[in-house]
Structure formats: C-alpha cells, structure tokens
Amino acid sequence: MGENKHIEELDAFAKKYVKDVEQELPTFDFTSSVMHKIKEVEMSSVYKTTPLISKKVWVLLFSLLTICMVYVSKGKSIFSSWKIPEKFKISTKIEFPDLFQGITVSNTMLTACFFFTLLIFIQIYLFKNRFEKDLNS
C-alpha cells in the first residue's frame, strides 16, 4: 500500500513538472541535420574487405582446370599411365587391376563441363561486383 502512495506522489510531481516546462518546437531542418549526422557516423565505420582467394590463385586454378580438360579431351584414359613401380610394391602377390583403364570422356560431356565451369566463374565475378557495389553505396 505504501508503494502505491509513492507512485501517486511521483505521478503528481511529474504532472506538475510537465506543466511548468515550455513546449519546444523542432527547427525546420531538424530531420535533415539528424540524418546528416547519422550518415557521417555510418561512413566512418566502413570496413574494407580483402578477398580470401587472391587473383593469382584463381588464375592458377583456372589454368589447372583448363589443362585437365584439354588432357581429358585427347581421348586417352587419365589413369592409363598410373603404374606402381616395382621398388615401391610391398608384395608382388598383391596385384592392382587397371580399374580405370577404359574410362574416357565424350566431347559432349567435356564441352558441358567447360561451359558449366565458365558460367560458375562468370557468376562469381558478377556476385563479387554486386556485393562490392552494395558495400560501397
């Protein structure tokens, strides 16, 4: 019950104080001045990012992928030259059959893989530019 009386006293004090204080009107350019200050704060906290994978590594990956595709397009099996030398064999009783001897990739599949990879790289480039533009604006 004592708490309610205390609250009523605070309420009466607040009403009296509000009546005594004059009402202030904001200036004409109040909103623009506040927004100008907010923009300044946002601009000062911009963080410049660096890519996780450098351009040199992307070029290396692309060239490696291109070399692999050209090698596969020759029609030879990739694994035909993979033989274990005699000095590295643990036992001569264990034989490794040429499981991948007959694997070849058709030109249609090779072309599809090439264009798929090319479109992925184009998409990565476009997304990168879009996100950088969004961060800078």
C-alpha positions as CSV (number, residue, x, y, z in Angstrom):
1,M,0.0,0.0,0.0
2,G,2.9,2.3,0.7
3,E,4.2,1.7,-2.8
4,N,1.0,2.9,-4.4
5,K,1.2,6.2,-2.4
6,H,4.8,6.6,-3.5
7,I,3.8,6.1,-7.1
8,E,1.0,8.6,-6.8
9,E,3.4,11.2,-5.4
10,L,5.8,10.6,-8.3
11,D,2.8,10.9,-10.7
12,A,1.8,14.2,-9.2
13,F,5.3,15.5,-9.3
14,A,5.7,14.6,-13.0
15,K,2.4,16.3,-13.9
16,K,3.5,19.5,-12.1
17,Y,6.9,19.4,-13.8
18,V,5.4,18.9,-17.3
19,K,3.0,21.9,-16.8
20,D,6.0,24.1,-15.8
21,V,8.2,23.2,-18.8
22,E,7.6,25.1,-22.0
23,Q,6.9,23.1,-25.1
24,E,9.8,23.2,-27.6
25,L,9.3,23.1,-31.4
26,P,12.0,21.5,-33.5
27,T,13.7,23.6,-36.2
28,F,12.7,23.4,-39.8
29,D,15.8,21.3,-40.8
30,F,15.8,19.1,-37.7
31,T,15.3,15.8,-39.6
32,S,18.0,16.6,-42.3
33,S,20.5,17.6,-39.6
34,V,20.0,14.4,-37.7
35,M,20.2,12.3,-40.9
36,H,23.4,14.1,-41.8
37,K,25.0,13.2,-38.5
38,I,23.9,9.6,-38.9
39,K,25.4,9.4,-42.4
40,E,28.7,10.7,-41.1
41,V,28.8,8.0,-38.4
42,E,28.0,5.3,-41.0
43,M,30.7,6.5,-43.4
44,S,33.3,6.5,-40.7
45,S,32.7,2.8,-39.8
46,V,33.0,1.3,-43.3
47,Y,35.2,-1.8,-43.3
48,K,37.3,-2.6,-46.4
49,T,37.3,-6.3,-47.0
50,T,40.0,-8.3,-48.7
51,P,39.4,-11.4,-50.8
52,L,40.1,-14.8,-49.3
53,I,41.4,-16.2,-52.6
54,S,43.8,-13.9,-54.5
55,K,43.6,-13.3,-58.2
56,K,46.8,-15.3,-58.8
57,V,45.3,-18.4,-57.1
58,W,42.1,-18.0,-59.3
59,V,44.3,-17.8,-62.4
60,L,46.2,-20.9,-61.3
61,L,43.0,-22.8,-60.6
62,F,41.5,-21.8,-63.9
63,S,44.7,-22.8,-65.8
64,L,44.9,-26.1,-64.0
65,L,41.3,-26.9,-64.8
66,T,41.8,-25.9,-68.4
67,I,44.9,-28.2,-68.7
68,C,42.9,-31.1,-67.2
69,M,40.1,-30.6,-69.6
70,V,42.4,-30.5,-72.6
71,Y,44.2,-33.6,-71.4
72,V,40.9,-35.5,-71.0
73,S,39.7,-34.3,-74.4
74,K,42.6,-36.2,-76.1
75,G,40.6,-39.4,-75.6
76,K,43.3,-41.2,-73.6
77,S,42.4,-42.6,-70.2
78,I,43.7,-40.5,-67.4
79,F,44.8,-43.5,-65.3
80,S,46.5,-45.5,-68.0
81,S,49.9,-44.2,-67.1
82,W,49.4,-44.7,-63.3
83,K,51.5,-47.8,-62.6
84,I,53.2,-48.5,-59.3
85,P,57.0,-49.1,-59.8
86,E,58.4,-52.4,-58.7
87,K,60.6,-50.9,-56.0
88,F,57.5,-49.4,-54.3
89,K,55.4,-52.5,-54.3
90,I,55.0,-54.1,-50.8
91,S,54.4,-57.6,-52.1
92,T,54.5,-59.0,-55.6
93,K,51.5,-61.2,-54.7
94,I,49.2,-58.2,-54.5
95,E,48.1,-57.1,-57.9
96,F,46.3,-53.8,-58.7
97,P,44.0,-54.3,-61.7
98,D,43.7,-51.4,-64.1
99,L,40.3,-50.3,-62.9
100,F,40.3,-47.0,-64.7
101,Q,41.8,-48.3,-68.0
102,G,38.7,-47.9,-70.0
103,I,37.4,-44.6,-68.7
104,T,37.1,-42.0,-71.4
105,V,35.1,-38.8,-71.5
106,S,33.0,-37.8,-74.5
107,N,33.4,-34.5,-76.2
108,T,29.8,-33.6,-75.3
109,M,30.5,-34.1,-71.6
110,L,33.7,-32.2,-71.8
111,T,32.0,-29.3,-73.5
112,A,29.2,-29.3,-71.0
113,C,31.7,-29.3,-68.1
114,F,33.7,-26.5,-69.7
115,F,30.7,-24.2,-70.1
116,F,29.3,-25.1,-66.7
117,T,32.7,-24.1,-65.1
118,L,32.8,-21.0,-67.3
119,L,29.3,-19.9,-66.1
120,I,30.2,-20.5,-62.5
121,F,33.2,-18.2,-62.8
122,I,31.1,-15.6,-64.5
123,Q,28.5,-15.8,-61.7
124,I,31.2,-15.5,-59.0
125,Y,32.6,-12.4,-60.8
126,L,29.1,-10.8,-61.1
127,F,28.2,-11.5,-57.5
128,K,31.5,-10.1,-56.3
129,N,30.9,-6.9,-58.2
130,R,27.4,-6.6,-56.9
131,F,28.3,-7.1,-53.3
132,E,31.2,-4.6,-53.6
133,K,28.8,-2.0,-55.1
134,D,26.3,-2.7,-52.3
135,L,29.0,-2.2,-49.6
136,N,30.3,1.0,-51.2
137,S,27.0,2.6,-51.5
